[in-house]
């Protein structure tokens, strides 16, 4: 007979600690709606989690998804068969392992998942809405600490992150405006005039959008929106980079550089000869990205704006 070994530094949890965990579980599962039909659908929480993994993994494999979600192989197989029967899933031979199949959501599968993902975002936003802005980051940090404590191997710093750059969907443009307003107010003290400026830029992009010459990317990290960037047509030969945005939770992953590279590659492919941008001297991280890619500072001009004394900068890059 074998017995589990408890590390010397650990002690068995006392009754009060166990009760506290159970109380928090009852509270949280009730608040996030796990006890109700999940996200208003006729699917279970497990079904939707499997759909999420299929939508966001680069090479989805049943055994890996089942292992990561701690699902019994038979249970996982039944879920996948139901998805196949609904026309949501196809299988293809794995390029490196003949024992495995690569799973892909069909167009119908993505169509089934998309509203569930948006509903999940909406419910998370509704959960955060009554929390004062200055306490939200504390809440997020506390959740991250719980995750690291209970499963150190799954800490964001060491686990594999899923990054997706996609075209904008309804609701994304409002998110871009909101995030700019909140982020720049919190980190730089800019007032609501900046949010108004961003709203106007976004509105003009949507109203005058030229799909052959302009583009927006929305960046997702593990299924959550964390960044954005725009390319607009300034003239027949000049593209303008606008509204580079990256949430604090996505910093340090090279995502800001990747978004900028996508803009430059797009502009070159469209035959633009030059790319320009306007920024501020205090935005050091963004300026470093631009300088590393060959942008040159053409003009710097002090001004008063957004409730601050700032220095506006015009940068340019030769593309041809």
URWOSUL-V848034 format. One line per field, one symbol per residue. ss: DSSP state (@ for helix, = for strand, . for the rest). phi: phi as a letter, one per 30 degrees, with the letter a starting at -180 (. if undefined). psi: psi as a letter, one per 40 degrees, with the letter a starting at -180 (. if undefined). A space follows every 50 residues. Layout:
# URWOSUL-V848034
ss = ???
phi = ???
psi = ???
This chain:
# URWOSUL-V848034
ss = ..............@@@@@@@@@@@@@@@@@......@@@....@@@@@@ @@@@@@...==@@@@@@@@...@@@@@@@@@@@@@...=====....... =====.@@@@@@@@@@@@@@@@@@@@@@@...@@@@@@@@@@@@@@@@@@ .@@@........====.....@@@@@@@@@@@@@@@@@...@@@@@@@@@ @@@@@@@.......=======..==========....=========.@@@ ....@@@@@@@@@@@@@@@....=======...@@@@@@@@@...===== =====..===========..
phi = .cbdcceedcbdddddddddddddeddddddciddcedhicccdededdd eedddcddbdbeddddddchcdedddddddddddddicbbbbeddbbddc cdcbddeddddddeddddddddddddddeddeedcddddddddddedddd bedceedcddcccbcbddcejddddededdedddddcbiddddddddded dddddddcecedbbabccccbhicdbaaabcbddadcbcbdbhdbbdedc diciddddddddddddddddidcabbabbbddddddddddddcjdcdcab bdacahibcbbdbcbbbdcc
psi = hiiihhideiihiidddddddddddddddddefdeihhfeieiidddddd dddddeidghhdddddddefiidddddddddddddeeeiiiihhdeheei ihhhhidddddddddddddddddddddddehideeddddddddddddddd gdeeiddeihihhhhiiiihdddddddddddddddddeeiaedddddddd dddddddfhgdeeiihhhhihfeiheiiiihihdadehihhifhhhidee ieeedddddddddddddddeeieihiihaidegdddddddddeeihhdhh hiihifeihihihhiihhd.
